[in-house]
Amino acid sequence: MIDIDRVRADTPAVRDLVHFNNAGASLMAKPAFDSMLDYLRLEQSIGGYEAARERAADTARFYAEAARMLNCEASEIAFMESDTRAWLGLFFSLPMAPGSRIVTTRLDYGSHFVSFAQRRREGVETVVVDRDENGDIDLESMRRALADGAALLAMSHIPTGGGVVCDAGAAGRLARDAGVPFILDACQSCGQVPVDVRAIGCTALTATGRKYLRGPRGSGLLYVESSFLEKLEPAQLDQHGAELLDAEHFRLQPGARRFENFEVSYAGRVGLGAAMGYANDLGMADVGERVVALGAYCREALAAVPGVEITDQGRNLCGIVTFAMKKHAPDELQRYLAEHRVNISVSTTDGGSLVDFRARGIDSLARTSVHYFNTEAEIDHMAALLAELG
Ligand SMILES: Cc1ncc(COP(=O)(O)O)c(C=O)c1O
């Protein structure tokens, strides 16, 4: 059980702010924030390279905590500046012959579709798996698409613009049966629900720091399964990712860190490591249970407000709750709630949801995203504000 008083005491902003934009960027817990500040102070007082040497254990903590959260080896983790940087680094390192096919889903993140479109120029095609009648990803269509000779399965675990948790485990089994590598975009799921890369069976996984992991902006991670990694050369390498042997030869660094560059935010890595440690200590099973329960509570509370329509589709829902009100546009709702110190966000076609929203004839939706430190009372307060608006 999570000690709500303690996690709220570690999140000072909640004293006078209701933060329901955890799918955008969450609030850092005090221990993680303090570890970053301490690190920056040390850089300021003794120098950046000297601080890195003195605090090598803090840097190593990030890899250990990521491995603990995802159930993998620390050597399978790279520190990246964002989910997208991690995803692009891996995606454009995968060799694909003309005529290869990528299988993805209608719920995938907008930036991925940009990359798929770029690779069309190399003759690589994309098959987009639809939702079924329940709003879940149609696994039978996915199975057929993979069996038809695909080069890659790329799937977002939880999309940016809706509360559904896609069945990553089932997708993993389909990819394994078809012998197809599988990149899971776990940007919204890491830190929100338990994510076990071995149980899912994904070949690679990407996540960002600032969202449900409660890490700093400008941080993220890449996981690559070790046997797959051995065959993989990053499309772009510096002399951190590879060791330069002479003017013409280099040797790849062992492990996923070959995807990193020499220069990264050291304080960011310390902060993300501490944030993941905080979540691991709370226990991801308890975190996931509370977030899903608060999400369900939020859906119920909002559905009871006259004029609110809950727009999430799918059977397995999480802490992201999307909704619409006939009389008020989503950005008006966001502004109105912000005036009352309640943060929500707006999901839009250009914010990552284009393919799914176009198929549903939607331009934008209001999105609330609850975390374990939120409370039922905060949700009731938001519902009351919306009821007042009418
Ligand atoms: C599902 C999903 N994937 C990927 C991303 C991209 O993450 P980042 O902005 O950290 O690159 C987002 C960001 O909102 C997202 O929601």
The ligand as an ORCA input file, in Angstrom:
! r2SCAN-3c Opt
* xyz 0 1
  C       2.921      7.223    -26.465
  C       4.046      8.196    -26.628
  N       5.131      7.830    -27.316
  C       6.173      8.657    -27.499
  C       6.147      9.929    -27.001
  C       7.343     10.823    -27.232
  O       8.032     11.044    -26.053
  P       9.210     12.156    -26.004
  O       8.522     13.474    -26.172
  O       9.826     11.986    -24.668
  O      10.128     11.857    -27.105
  C       5.033     10.381    -26.290
  C       4.980     11.766    -25.776
  O       3.954     12.285    -25.448
  C       3.954      9.482    -26.083
  O       2.875      9.847    -25.396
*
